[in-house]
Amino acid sequence: MGARYRAAGAPRRPSPSWLRHPDLLLAGFVLLVVLAWAVAPSLFTGQDPVQGVTADRLQGPSAAHLFGTDHLGRDLFARVVHGSRLTLQATVLAVLIGLVVGTLVGLVAGFLRGIVDDVLMRVVDVLLSIPALLLSMALITALGFGTVQVAIAVGIGTVANFARVMRSEVLKVSASPYVEAARASGVRTTGVLFRHVLPNAAGPVLALSALEFGVAVLAVSALSFLGFGAPPPAPEWGSLVSGGRDYLATAWWLTTLPGLVVVAVVLSANRVARALERGTT
């Protein structure tokens, strides 16, 4: 009876966090699947993403062709899977550029303050005043077309956001007692900066990088849609959506299904970013 009473009266164990947030679990699953596509596309499809069969042109989604085929008889699912590598490579490179450059700018501006802060933040204000897509297009015009150029252009467009967040965090951390104690004890400026300030200010910036990942996927796909990415027949997600515009009335899957993949990745990245920002999973 006592054991039964204790079992009945014992507090219920909290359910795992992923049970409380099934949408977060789904978002993580989507990102993992797309990452697996990029790493090992041959595990998910045996179709050739470049060579097509003319007799199979413009076939709708079926068991043989999950996403249907395009006007050249190429399997669209294979092109989406193989195209994830190009799109994600450009996205990761863009986020890394924005993260590294923006973090350094915000770190230096927030720590040194004064004239250095004023000059760097005015540059950041100029970047923020220009629409990101317009800025990326202007940079691509100077750099030339291609996946790497798109990544660099998108990355530069995200520098300002990272710099703003890092500067704000550095200003708060710099006023902390342990930073003042480190300065008073004679620790070098670089030691204070990289040992005390940067590690404690990096959390929100890393959460922002997850959010910027989704934004970068959208920006890379948009620039590829406009023709600034890898030349045909390279299967980038944006170019796949663009290539199906002429067949919207007869082959809706050519634009709809790659577009849904982009939407799913962006929404999943945003959900994970919100979880990181709130400090919960």
C-alpha positions, 0 to 999 in steps of 0.5 A: 500500500505504501509503495502504491501510495508513493507511486500515486502521489509522486510528482509526474516527470516532465515530458522531454522537451521535444515532446513539448515542441513537436514543431521543433522536432520536425524542423530539426528533422527537415534540416537534417534531411536536407543536410544529408542530401547535400552530403550524400545525394546518391543515397537518396536518388540514383537518377542523373540530375543532368542527363534526361530521357526525352521520352519521359519529359514533363511527367507528373510526380509518380513512384518512378519520379517523386517530383516529376520530370522537367522539359528535358526528361530529367528527374526533378527530385534528383535535381533538387537533392543534388542542388542542395549541395550548391545551395547549402555551400553558398548559404554556409559560406555566406553565414560564415562571412557575415558571422566572422566579419560582423563579429569582429566589427561589433567586437572592436566597436563595442569594446574600444568605443569612441571614434572607432565605434562612431566610424564603424557604426556609421558604415554599418548604418550605411549597409543597413540602409540599403536593401540586402537583395539590392546590395547583393545584386550590386556586389555580384555585378562587381564580382561576377556571376557564380555560386561563390560570388553569390555567397560573398555578396549575401554574406556581406549583406548580413555583416551589419546585422551581426555587427549590431548584435555583437556590439550591443552584447559587448557593451553589456558584457564590458560593464560587468564586474568581472571584466572590470576586475580583469582590467584592474588586475592588469590583464592585457586588453587582448586577454580581456577581449578574447578571454572574458568579453567575446565568450560571454557575448557570443550566445545571441550572435550564434542564435542570430546565425541560425536565423541568418541561415534561413535568410541566406537560403532565401537570398541565395535562392532568389539570386539564383532565380534571377540568374546570378548563380551557377550556370546551367545545367547546375541544379541550384534551387533558385534556378530550378524554380526559375526554369519551370516558369514557362510551364506553370500551366502544364507542369506546376510541379517544376516550380511548386515542389522546389519552391516548397523545399526552399520554404520548408528549409527557411521555416525550419531554420527560423524555428530552430533560431527561435529555440536557440534565442529562447534558450530552450529546445 
